[in-house]
């Protein structure tokens, strides 16, 4: 899936991912390829991701809060870091 993490000033990460783990308000959420469309609020925590040719950041990316939006096999995260 296409995956982007954006903050108000810049794109933090953009690329392809097979699995993304999000710190959702109601608990940790795992998103895989072709997940159903959704919008979810995120809380303080760590976003981790992996894929075939992804060199993910060790330990993931820390965020303060945000919103994740999945549609047409594309996951976009708007977050404050």
Secondary structure, DSSP 8 states (H G I E B T S, - for coil): -EEEEE-SSSEEEEEE-SEEEEEETTEEEEEETT---EEEEE-SEEEEEE-SS----TT-EEESEEEEEEETTEEEEEEE-
